[in-house]
Amino acid sequence: MATATMVLTRVKVQRRFGLALRVTVVLALLVLAALPLLLGGDVWAQRISRAAIYAVIGLSINTLTGHAGQISLGHQAFVGIGAFAAAFMASRLGAPLGFGLAAAGVAGAFTAVVIGLVALRVTGLYLALVTLAFGLTAETTIFNWREFTGGGAGAFAPRPAVLASDHAFALLCLGVLGLVLYLDWRIVSTKTGRALAAVRNNERIASTLGVNVTGYKLAAFSLSGLIAGLAGGLFAHWNQIVQAMDFEFQVALVWVLMTVVGGLRSRLGVILASAFFALLPLTLPNFLSSLPWQPPFLNEAVYHVLPPFIVVVMLLVVLRFFPGGFGQLLRPATDWLAGKRKQ
Amino acid sequence: MKRRQLLKVEGLMLRFGGLQVLNDLSLSVREGQIVGLIGPNGAGKTSCFNCLTGIYQPQGGRVFFDGRDVSHLPTHRRARLGMARTWQNLGVIDALTVTENVMLAQHQRAGYSALAGMLGLAGTWHRERELRRDAAEIIEYFGLEAVADERTGELPYGVRKTCDMAMALASDPKMLLLDEPASGLSPEEALGLADTLRELRDRLKLTILMIEHHVPLVAEVCDYVYVLNFGELLTEGEPAAIQRHPEVIAAYLGGTAEPTEPPEWPLQPEGAPHGTA
């Protein structure tokens, strides 16, 4: 008896101590992550906003591909429509930012549900082709619709006075990222996550367990589209101008692949990979031009295609060595931080 | 006293292209019965289950469940009425742990909407804890505590099969459709299953329709048996009568039955006294 109690007490003490340690580590990491925002200038605030927007996009793809097992190669359409909707609301209607972002989310969700209806009929490779074709079509039609998007000149998306500073805007982007992270966490912790896992793995089994497969697929598409549209709205106000060329197919390709590289269903992995690919185009030219020797073929066009090239190479490495993405590498650390113990 | 019919099937017709899988199949299961569905491989037993649960849409015939015509209801709606099934090749989701699988099976009685769960509204946290506790009870009943947090994909066949059964029960059904519950079990385990099935019927008031090849189990536990051959009902009756039926013997052994000379009896329970043979 006595020994049992002692062991129990020791375990309790260890756990309490462990909890304090874990909280400290998490807080330290958060402070470390916040340093660039606190100490860095506007450039760092802009970079952090961009990284947060990319992370929201990554989580949008994670909802669809990671949770529901549906593929989308046309995510630039959802994000782009959200961006143009927000710009339209801000510059043409003079609506407050909140309404603009709401419109962006609704526009993205609506578009995604249309694709979702197709996804009820086709799966796998064919769905990839359908979404690919949809994204390319949206680029050349909706994004060049002069009245809505301003055509080639682009649509302006001015920020309200409160968010005029890059630091304030970065806080908004981080706030939205926090909200999306919360949604993702609740999804996997409730029946929604289990139902989506069943739909992803075996639709027949899911349906005999009472899961409305059609409903959950459409819900996943609409939620993913909502988050993507929201990210598009943030992107519009981040850049303060939206152009069709911001939403080319290769951008969508980078988004999908960065999510896989980060690790489907791994929030931390998706965020880290998204941040990396958000900052890559900004830092790559400077980095390459600072090298002592430059290959003769380096020019603007090469900078443009390097991120997709790099993400593909990383994808191959990831698929070969740790199929769960970076999230898999981080798992021991995240499990410890979340207080999960090994059996 | 005759008990109420829980499941009734009338004139089921199922065709895949030129292949007639089910032809005018009718059967009924009364409340509290354990009914067997037997027949040679390819007789259409699993296809019949797929029609009952709504996975296949038959070309003709009707399915009544619990007094309702469910012929045109989608699968998940039938499940919500209290129809649970297990699968020949297992109905577990490999990516989830045993606990998560059992909680997945509780989907329809979670008691909150998907949206409420996503937003993390007040009641959902409490319900999740309750569901987890219920799941733990079911897992304990089936002796799966040791593997509760293991992914089912990494577990041996027998354990996954038990998990499948636990899931069928976790959905709180009125009726269990079991597709070969004894496959992969040793003869002793299969007979042990008979006790489990009777306990489920008596304690949980469940009605059971099962596909089974293991004849001693069918003979032991079933109140009534339907024999399917080439998609048609060959015969029906009490297990004892079925075992003497010449056409059943022919269907199982192939060739024609010779009614004058009772053959070496393939459907006899092992250990039971042989008839005249």
Interface residues (C-beta under 8 A of the other chain):
Chain A: Y182 L183 R186 I187 S189 T190 K191 T192 R194 A195 A197 A198 R200 N201 N202 R204 I205 A206 S207 T208 L209 G210 V211 N212 V213 T214 Y216 A219 L223 Q343
Chain B: T53 G54 I55 P74 T75 H76 A79 R80 M83 A84 R85 W87 G91 V92 I93 D94 A95 L96 E100 M103 L104 A105 Q106 H107 Q108 A110 Y112 A114 G117 M118 L119 G120 T124 E128 L131 D149 M167 S171
